[in-house]
């Protein structure tokens, strides 16, 4: 299909949806159902993602920032190692891996695969992709995840073997290779990947335009995994509102409605034409403050907010109780290395810490967020709970288009919304809290934390490593600038004809989807 014809088709789809980004319920008039447009012998699945595409979207993995970036990229690219829906590292482009006794040198044996342009995948592609990611001139947000990797120590031993030398031990290094910025592109690739991606994944892009509501991906005929992908075509459609995604599913415009919540399931439950799939290793909507910016540089204020947060009420009202309470870090207690303690709400302690911070009569704060799904509801519920302690929030909604570049992490925006899928403890601590981490959104810095984290990475014994993880998490809970009331399970609704799909906190396994 030509790009011109593809874009015309996307415009027709958007017109039928009746509202850009799914900000209103989809109507059935003017939109062709997915079942009717499937030609004989041609299978297609349409995935309704829960984020609104923006002009900042990119198919260049080294610059992946938003949720939509990650979804698009997981259809096209692959990493050496993949996390399954339950966070277990599994082989992808690497068939196996091993380390020296110190955990400072890792060797990956590579599988035979082919890029979308017909080029064979070899070790030089891994070396090129990682060196580009780590190059300071590239400016990738994922570079800090690989701070222990010596760029000059990434070596192609032969076409099927690549070796990484680290500047410090890391006994869980394969779990570091799973980040979406680490996905592999052909040797010599550069910024052209942003709209012309080339990977080894199950699908290849049939033209990609940032900000388009629908983008199409087609079968990679030379995919290395026999029998995959299970469909000929994948359409990824951005529909911000959950109700709109459900309406699109019911009208046959999409086959999978992602990131639903209990309130949106009513028309699907008990209906044999649809099914609901869950994964408790889910996601958290959170708030953060920049701990180097007044008034949030005062830990007593941060503790006041944490004690005033009514976690159970937020979970009940926002997610009908279907989730788990969290203690101000997006690392749940039920995963390996997690710390299963929850701060009890205490308005008395909240007011005590407010008084210590110099605000005996309470404080007025401005909280910024963008409405990708139902963040306004989350913020309103949180606002009401904090008000009981004298913490008065003014909620300011920012445009979704550009939020991750204009507000998130930026100076002048010290108190804002974010959201994170669950990561393994090792990866999460390094991503969010190490002093030099690019995505340390609360600007938390602690020499004690950094030392304990580095020691944990070098500790082979699981019990001893968990003790160090717990020390790190406890310090974060008591001093960092994250406010995380609860975790919600992933809930996707889909046609009963769709099989092979499980919502996941990692890279989406679109290649396993089958129809029938």
N, C-alpha and C positions, 0 to 999 in steps of 0.2 A: 504493500500500500504506500502510495506517495505521502510525503509529509503534508502536502496541500490537502489531499482528500482526508487524511487523518484529522487535521485541524478542523475541517468542515464538519466532520462527524462529531468531534468534541463540542463544537458550538451548538449543534443540534441537540446533543445530550443536555448541555447546560440550559438551553432554552426550555426543554421539556421539564427540567427540574423546577423552573419557576422562580428560582432565587439563587443568586450567586452565593456559593459556600454553603448552601442548604440552610440559610437563615430563616426560611419558612418551610412549612411542610410541602413535600413533593406532591404534585398532582399527577393523575394518570393521563390526563389529556396532553397530547403533544410529545409523549415519551414512549418509545418502543420498549416492550419488556425484553429482558435478557433472553428469555426462552425463544421468543419469536425471531430474533435477529440471528440466532445460531443457524448457520447453514448446515446442510447434511454433512456429517463427518467432521465438522469443525466445532470444537468445544471451547467455550469461553466462560470465565468466571469474572464477576465484577465485585470488587472489594470496596466497601464504603468505609473509608478511614475517618476517624473522629477528630481530625484536624483540618483547618482551612488552609489550602495552598496559598502561598504568598510569592511575591516577586523575588524574594530572597532565597527561595528553594534552589537547591543545587544537587546535581548528580555526581559531583566531584567528592569522593568519600573523605578526603583529607579536610574538607571544610564542612563536613556534616555537623549541624547544630540542632536543627528542629526535629520534631517527631516525624513530620512528613518527609524530610530528607532521609531519615533512617528507614522509613517504609519503602520509599522508592528504591533506595540503594540496595536493600536486601533482596529485591527481585533480580537485580542485575549482577551484583558483585558477590564475591565470597572472600572470607578470611582463611587463615591457616586453620583456625580452630573456631568452633561454633558452640554456643551455650544452648542446650536443649531447653524446652519450656520450664524445666525444673532446675536450671542453672548448672547442670552437669556439663563439663567441657567434652566435646565430641569432635572427632576428626572431620575436616572438610578438605581443603586443599593440602593439608598435611595428613598423611596416612598414619604417622606415629611420631613420637618425640621422646627424647631422653636428655638427661642432664649429667654433668660431672658431679662429683660428691659434694662440692661446695655450693652448687646451684648458681654458679657464675657463668656457665657455658651451656647453651641449649642447642641441640641438633634436631632438626625437623626433616623427616623423610617425606618427599612430596609425591603426590599422585600424578598420573597422566591426565591432563585436561586440555581443553582448547578454548581460546578466547573467541568472542563473538565475531572478530574479524578474520578468524581462521588460523591465527598464530598459535603455535603450541605453547602451553604454559611451562615455564622452566624456572629454575632458581634465580636467574638474573632478574626476573620480574618481581620476585619478592624483595631482592636487594634494592632494586630501583624504587619500588613503592615505599619501603620503609625509610630509605634515605631521603626521599622527597618529603615524606611526612615529618621527619626530624630536622630538616633544613630550616634554620631560623628565618630565612627569606620567604619560606612558604607561609609561615604564620599559622600553622594548623592548631586548632584548639586541642587536638588529641596528642600533641607532642609531649606534653607534661606527663601523660600516662606512661611514657616510655623513657622517662628521665634516666633510668638506670642502663639504658642500652647505649653502647658505644657505637656510633655510626660507622666508624672505621672497622669495627669488629663484626659487621654483618657481611658474611662471606658465602659465595656460592661455591661449595665444595665440588659439586658437579651439577649437572642439569636437574638431578632429582634429590639434591641434598642442600640445605642451607643451614648455616651456623650463626648463632647470635652470641657475642661476648658481652657480658654485663659488667658494669663498674662496681656493682655490689650484689650480694646474693639475693635471689628471688626464687624460693622453692615452689611458687605458684605461677611462674611466668607464663605458661600456656593460657592461663585465665586472663592475662594482660593482652594477649594477641587477639582476643575476641572483639575488642572495641571496633565500632563501625568505621572509624577513621583508618583502621588498619587493613581495610579490604584491598585486594590486590588488583592492579591494573597493569597493562603491558608495559614493558621497559620503555622508558622515554616519554611516557604520558605526562600531560600537564594540564593547564587550565581548560583546555578544550573539553575535558571530561564533564564540565558543568552542564553542558547541554548535549554532548555527544558521548555518552558513557560506553565503555567497552570493558566488560568483565568476563568471568567464566560462569556466571550464574545461570539458572534455569531459563531465564527470560532475557531478551534483549529489547532495548527501548525502540519503539516505532515512532521516533521523533519525541522530543521532550521540550516543553515550554514552561519555565517557572511561572507559577501563579495560575496555570490552567486548572480548572476544576477537575478535569478528567485527563489522565495520561495512560497511554496504551503500551503494553509490553507483549511481545510475541515469542513463541517457542524458540529456544536455542537448540537447533537440530543436532548439534554435535556435543550435547551436554554429556559429561562424563558418567553421570549416575543413571544406569539402565532403568527404563520405565518412567523417568522423570524428564520434564515436568508432566503432570497428569492431565493438563489442559493445553490447548493450542494458543490461547490468548488470555492475558490478564489485564483487566482495566482497573485502575486505581482511581477512585473518585473521592474528592474531599467534601464531606458533609458535616458541618460543625455541630449541629444540634442533634441530640440523641433521638428526639421525636421524629426528626426529618429522616434520619437513617432507618428507623423502624418503618416509617411510611414508605420509604423507597424499597425496603425489603418486601413489605406486604404487596406492593404494586408490581413487583417483579423487575424493578429497575436495577437492583443490586442483588447479589447472592449471599453476601456476608455483610452484616452490620456490626462493626466493631465498637468496642468500648461503650457498651450499654451499661445501664444501672438498673437496680431493682424496680424503680418506678416506671421504667420504659418497657418492661417485659410483659405487661398484662396481656397484650394482644397476641403474644407469641406462645405463652405458656398454655399447655393443653391443646395446642393446634398441631395436628399431625403433619402439616405441611412445612413445619419449621422445627428447629431444635436450638437449644441453648447450650453453649459449651463454656465451662468455667476454668480458671486457673488462679489458685490462691496466691501464687507468686506473682503479685500484681503491681500496682502503681500507687503513688501518693501525690496528691495535690498538696503543695506546701507553700509556706511563706519564708522569706529570709530577710535578714537585715545585715548591713555592712558594718562589721564590728569595729572598723577604724573611723567611723563617721558619727559625729554627735547627732542625737543623744544615745545612739545605739552602741557607742564605745563604753558605755557603763553596763557592766554585767548585771547589776541589780535590776536595771530596767529589763534586760533580756529575761532574767529569772521571773520577774513580775508577770511578763507576758506568758511565760510557760506555765506558771502556777494558775493563772487566770483562765487558761484555755480549757474549755469544757469538752474534753475529747469524746466522751461517751455520747453526749448530746449531739456533737457534730456528726459522729458516725451514724447515729440513729436517724437524724433529720435528713442528712445528705445521702446516706446509702442504706437506709432502713436496717441498720445494724449488721449488714453483711460485709464484714471485714474484720480487721484486728486493730486494736489500739496501738499507737506508736509513741515513742518517747523522744521526740524532737530530733530524730535522724531517720532517713529513709531506709535504714537497715533493720529489717524485722527480726525479732528474737527467734523465729522458727527456722532460720537458715543456719548453716554451719558458721560458727563464730559470732552469731548474733547474741545480743544481751537482752534477756527477757525480763525487763523491769519497766514499769510504767509509773510516771510521776502522778501522784494523786492531786486532784484539783483542790486548791485551798485559797479562797479569797482573802483569808487573813494573811497568809504568807505573801500573796501577791501585793497586798497593800503595804505590808511590812517592807518588802523590797522596793516598792515605789517610794516609800518614805526615805529609805536609805539612799535612793538614787537622787533625792532632792525634789520629789514631786508628791508632797503630802496631800495635795488636792487633786491628784490625778494628772493625766497628760493627754494632749491632743496630738495625734499622729496621722499622717497621710499614707495610705497603702495603695500601691499601684498594681493593676492586673490587666490582663487581656482576656476577652471572652472567646475562647476556642470551643468550649463545650458548655459547662455549667459552672464556670469559675465564679460567676457573680453570686450564685446561690451559696457556694462554699464561703466566700468572703463575707456575705451578709450574716450567715450563721455565726461565724467566728467573731464578727463585729459585735453582735448582741452579747455573746459570752464575755468578751473582754470589758464591755461597758459596765458590767456588774462590779468590776474591780476599779473603775475610774479610768480605764484606758479607752479613750474615745477615738475611734477610727473614722477618718473621712476616706471613703472609697473612691478612687479615681480610675475609671476604665480607659485603657489606652487602645489604640488601633491594633488589631492582630497583625496586620501587614507591617512588618518592621519591628515588632515588639522585641524579638530576640536580638536585634542589632541596636535598637535605639534606647531600650530600657534595661533589659537584663544585663547585669554585670557593670553597667555604666555608672560613672560618677554622676552625682546629682539625682540618683534614683536609689536611695539607701534602703528602702523598705518595699519589697515587691513580691509578686507571685512567681513561683516556678513549679516544676513537677518532674518527678523522677520515677522510672521503672526500677524495680528491685535489681540490684547487682550483687554478685558474691561479695562477702565482707571484705576480702582482700582488695578487690577492684574498687569497691565503693569508698573505702577509707582513702585510697590514693587519689581517687577522682575528685572528691569533695573537700578534703580536709588537710591534706599535706600543704605546707606553707607555699610551695611553688606551683601548686596545681592550677591549671588554666581555668577550671570550672569550680574553683573554691569561691562560690558566690557570696558566702558570708565573710570572706576575707579573714577567716580564722587562722591564727598563727600561734604555734606553740612548739618550742624546742623539745619539750617533754613528749608531746604527741609524735613529732617527727622521729624522735629517737626510738620510741616504742614501736612505731610502725616499721621502721627499718629493721629492728631486731626481729619482729614477727616475720618479716619476709625471709629472714635467714634461718628461721627455726623450723627444723624438720618435724619434731615431735608435735603431734596435733594438740595434745592437752596443753603443752606449754605455749604453743602459738595462740590458742584460744584465749588463754589468760592475758596475753598481750593485746589481742583484739579487744577484749573486754575493757582493759585499761584505757585504750584509745577511745572506745565508744563512750565510756563513762565521762571522760574529759569533755568530749564533744557535747554530750547531753547537758552538762553543767556550765559550759562556757561558750560554746559556739553560737552562731546566730541563725540556726535553723529552727523552724516551728512546724512540727510534723505531728498532727493529731492522730491520724489513722492511716491504714493502708486499705485499699479497696481491691477486691479480686477483679481480674479481667473477666468480662462477660461479653461474649459475642453471640449474636443471633444469626442463624443462617438457614437457608433452604434445606429441607430434609434430603435433597438430592446431592448435597455437598458432603464430601467425606475427606478425611486426612488433614483437617485443620484444627490446630490448638492455638489459642492466643498465647502470646509469650512476651516476656520482658526483654528478650534478646532479639536477634535478627529473625525476622519472620520467615517461616519455611513455606513460601508460596509454591515451591516445586512439588510439595506433597499433596496439594489439593487435587481431588478427582471429582468428577460429576457422575452420579449414578451409583 
